[in-house]
Amino acid sequence: MRTGRTGAAAKAGHDLVMHVTSWQATLEAGDDLDTASIELTADATSLRVHKGTGGMQALGDEDKSGIHQTIDDEVLKRQDIRFRSTGARSEAGGSRIRVEGDLTLVGRTQPIAFDLAIGEDDTVSATAVVKQTSWGMKPYSALFGALKVADEVEVVLDGHL
């Protein structure tokens, strides 16, 4: 996941790259990719700050631990993240699948769509943008609202079949 920052004090904060360290996904597809089915579950408490860029000073281990705690307690509230596809259709000669489905965050389910790319070496990759407020989440803020996490969070999936 990649987060950005906004607000009058945005220069004080960091753009974050976080990894989900505990997740499971299933991609079922036969000869016809249009019938593909995808399910993913991620342990929300397994998000870990991998890197922070920008900011007034470098992120230390204590800062990363504090971010982890805030995500658990205030943002995702220790609730698993779930995705289940509702439809898929192949594009670009079968190397890309347009996936539509339902994403559940903090107990609220909303539709989402993204492209899943399949490489010749059996790699898969996808990027989706999640607008936190669409799921009833209030983006984290500090310094009396002068520093905020951007509402849109980029979720990136890279893996192997």
RAMOWO-V741942 format. One record per helix or strand of 2 or more residues. SS is the DSSP state (~ for helix, > for strand). FROM is the first residue (numbers start at 1). TO is the last residue. Records with the same first field share a line. If there is no record, write none. Layout:
SS->FROM-TO / FROM-TO
This chain:
>->2-3 / 5-6 / 15-20 / 23-28 / 37-42 / 47-53 / 81-91 / 96-105 / 108-118 / 123-131 / 141-142 / 147-149 / 152-160
~->10-12 / 33-35 / 44-46 / 61-75 / 92-94 / 132-135 / 143-145
